[in-house]
Amino acid sequence: MKKRIKRKRILYVPGMISLALIPLFFLFHFSKNYFFPVNNGLNVSFKNEESLLQIKLKV
């Protein structure tokens, strides 16, 4: 039986850099250009004022 020859380990440095830096770049770019808006409002409308007054009286 022949003895196995160890192969030199191949490191994919450009691929590792791409895996780490490209997603971080896109997150930074999108957050700077407001692609992730925060909506803090809620629009409430009533058909008439009577229904609004009834709700206020219950609370």
Secondary structure as GFF3:
##gff-version 3
##sequence-region A 1 59
A	DSSP	alpha_helix	13	32	.	.	.	ID=ss1
A	DSSP	alpha_helix	49	58	.	.	.	ID=ss2
###
